[in-house]
Amino acid sequence: MDRFEKLVAEAEAAPVDGWDFSWFEGRATEERPSWGYARAMGERMARASAALDIQTGGGEVLASAAKLPPLTAATEGWPPNIAKATALLRPRGAVVVAAPEDAPLPFADEAFDLVVSRHPVHTYWDEIARVLMPGGAFFSQQVGPASAFEVVEYFLGPQPEEVRNGRHPDAARAGAESAGLEVVDLRSERLRMEFHDIGAVVHFLRKVVWMVPGFTVEQYRPQLRELHEQIEAEGPFTAHSARFLIEARKPAPA
């Protein structure tokens, strides 16, 4: 088995459930946003009385908070992640609720004073506003426009402008305001990514499935081998992720 096949086989065998990215250690790097989402989220959790984490994944980010509110809930739609998040969060007193990403949130109106979400697939602003108490806040780090598009376009070719400009911070602001929320913070950054071997590229595309929809090694084997040879000859394949931070509050009664 040559090096290409060995690296690809390792990546195909690696589990992809949850949002644990430790498999990439030594294989890929990505700069982190300057605002430190997990730390800032943890600070808000420590001050909240009732909190909800939407699309929690495997629960790893929520579990990083040193202190959780007395009432803490999380939603997740993918069964392997539901099981992983439950095992991680139940000992912390948090309940994980199975809920499809595109369904109404299974909670009463004004149930939470803090709602958080890291990298939601889609943000349903009306539902977030509905479950927030007056004076409560939504705090979220999201994927911005043309994130990792060097990878996307390597496999899929040039993308239309409307695709490249999707998930724009301005659209998030408009969505929040249309739901009656006041945006109090909105920041964005582009961050350097490096893939040091082809296994890291394969694992990335298996884990972040919306980048190249329907990705399989067999379908893209010629492109993967060509990229492997490029990395071996020239060094890491470089891309740039896009991230934005948004905090929006539900106005309290006068």
N, C-alpha and C positions, 0 to 999 in steps of 0.2 A: 504494500500500500504506500503510494507516494505521499508527500507532505500535504498536498492539497486534499486528497481523499481522507487523510487522517484528521485534519482540522475540521473538515465538513462533517465527518462522522461524529466527532466529539460534540459539535454544535447541535447536530440533530438529536443526539441522545440526552442533551441537557434539559431539565424541566423548565417550563416557561410560566408556571402559575405564580400569582402574586407579583409584587413589585420589588422583589429582591434582585438587585443588579450585581451581586457579589461575583457572579460567574465571569463578569467582564474584567475583573481585576488582573492587570498585567496584559490584557488583550485590547482594551479600548479605554479611552478617557473622554470625559466631558466636563467642561467648565461648569461651575455652579453659579446661579444668579447671586448677585451681591446682597440681596435682601434676606437670605437665609430663611426660606419658607418654614421648615420644620421647627426652627427655634421660635420664630414669630408666632406660628400656630400654637406651639406649646404654651407660650406666654398668655395667649388669649384663652386657651383652655383652662388655665389655672384661675382665671377671673370669672369664668362662666358658671352658670347654675344648671343649664341644660344645653347640650350641644349635639349636633348631628354632623357626621362625616359622610358626604355623598360620594358614591363610587369609590369605596375605601380600598379596592384591590384586595391584597392579602392582609390589610390592616397594619402594615409595617409603619407607615408614616404616623397614623394616629397613635399607635403604641409607643412612639418615640417621645410623646409628651410625658413629662415627669409627673404631672397631676392631671387627672381627668375630672370633669364635673360630676356631681352626685348622680345626674342623669345623663348618660352618654349613649348614643345610638349611632349605628353606621349602616349604610345600604350597600349592596353589591349584587350584581346580576349574573356573574359567571360562577357556576357551581364549584369548580375547584378552588376559586378564590373565597367563596362563602365559607367553605370548610376550613381553609387556612386562617381566614380572619377570625372566625369563631374561636378556634383553638388559641389564637394569640390574644384576643381581646376579652374573652369571657373571664379569665382570671383577674382582669382589671376592672370588672364590674360593668363592662360595656356590652350591649346587645347588638348582634348583627342581624339585620333583616334582609331576607332575599327579596329583591325588587328589581324588575327590569329597568334599564336605563331610561327608556322612553315612556314609562308609566308614571301616573301621579304619585307623589311621595306618600307612603302609607302612614301618615301622621296627621293629627288634628291641626286646625288653624292655630297659629301663634304658640306653637309647642316649644320653640327653642329660642334662646337669646344669642346663640352662636351657631352658624352653619359654615362648614368648611368643605373644601374639595381640592384635591391636588390632581391636576391633569384630567378633568372630566372630559368624556367623549363629546358631550354636548351640555350646555348650561340651560336649564329650563327656569328662566327668571321668574315667571309668574308663580311657579310652585315654590321657589325659594322665598319669594316675598310672602306667600301665603303662610308658610310654617314659621316665619320669623315673628317673634314678639315685637311690638313697637319699641324702638330704640335698639333692637338687636342688629347684628352685623353678619354679613357674608364675607368670608375671607378665602381667597383662592389663588393658587398658582396655575396658570394655564399655558397650553402650547400655542405659540403664536404663528404668524403666517410664514409659509415656505420653510418650515422647520425640517432640517435634515434633507432638504430637497436635492442636495448633491447626490445622496443615496437614491432617492426616489427617481430622479431623472436619469441616473446611470442605467437603471433597469427599465423604466417606462418611457424614457425620452422626454422632450420638453413638454411641460404642462401648461394649460391655458392660464391666462392671467387671473381669471376668477378663481381658479384652484389655488394658485400661488398666493393670492391675497385673502384666502379664507382664514377664519379664526383671528381676525384682526382685532386689536385692543379697542379701536373705535367702535366696532360692532358690539363688543361686550359692554362698553359704556352705554350705547344706545339701548341695548336690551335691558340693562339694569334700570335705566331711567324710565323706560316705557312700562316697567313693572312697578314703578312708584318708589324705587330705591334711590338714594343719594350716593353717588360715587365720591368717596373721600380719599382714595389713593388709587393711582393707576400708573404702573411703571413697566417698561419693557427692555429686554436686552437680547443681543445675539451672542452666542457662546460657541467656542471652538470644540469640535469633536474630532477624535482621531481613532481610526480602526487599525490596529497593529497586525491583525491577521484576518484571513477570510472567514475563519470560524466566528469571529466577533460580528462580522457582517451578517452571517447566516443566523446567528442567535438573535441579533437585533431585529431582523425581519420576521422571525418566528414569534418573537415576543411582542413587538409593536406592529400588530397585524394590519393596521390600516395604512401603513406606509406603502407597501406593495401588495394590494389585495389579492388573496389567493396564492401568495408566494409558496413555491415548493422548490427544493433543490433541483429536482429533475427538470422542471420547466426552464430554469435559469442557469443550468449547469455551464453552458458555454460562456455566458457573461461572468459567472462566478470564477471560472478558471482564468479568464482573461484578467479579471480584477486581482486575483491571487498573484498572478505573474507580475502585475504592475506593483503591488505592495512589496513583493519580494525584491524587485529591482530598484524601486524608487523610495520605499519607506511608507509610512502610514497614509492611508486614504483619509483625507480631511473633509469634514462637512461642518455645518453650523446649525445649531439648534436655535429656536426662537422661543422665548418664555416671556410671559407678562404676569404681573401681580395686580390683582384688583381687590379692593375692599369697598363694600357698599353697605350703607345703613338704612334701616327702615325708620322713617321719621316717627318720633314719639309725639303723642298728642300735645298740643300747645298747653 
